[in-house]
């Protein structure tokens, strides 16, 4: 996951609607079922999906009243904590 990408996607949600990301995630997840995709392509799609889910999580925290910077930092700390465990 990349914080700049998540931040950019969070801004996109604010300027548009989270439904765009939800529908894009569904499309990308469906695309992963294509048997002719190479591992590298699946990795890129997986990274995109992860970043989009991250942006949705950050957006949810912001809607609940957290400042965006705090929501981004807390999300990345959770991710890094999960990786360390």
Residue pairs with C-beta under 8 A, 6 or more apart in sequence:
1 47
1 50
1 51
1 54
1 76
1 79
2 47
2 51
3 72
3 76
5 51
5 55
6 51
6 54
6 55
6 58
6 72
6 75
6 76
7 58
7 68
7 72
9 21
9 51
9 52
9 54
9 55
10 55
10 58
10 59
10 62
10 68
10 72
12 20
12 21
12 55
13 20
13 21
13 55
13 56
13 59
14 59
14 62
18 56
18 59
21 52
21 55
21 56
22 56
24 52
25 49
25 52
25 53
28 45
28 48
28 49
28 52
29 49
31 37
31 45
32 42
32 45
32 46
37 45
54 75
54 79
57 75
58 68
58 71
58 72
58 75
61 70
61 71
61 74
61 75
62 68
62 71
66 74
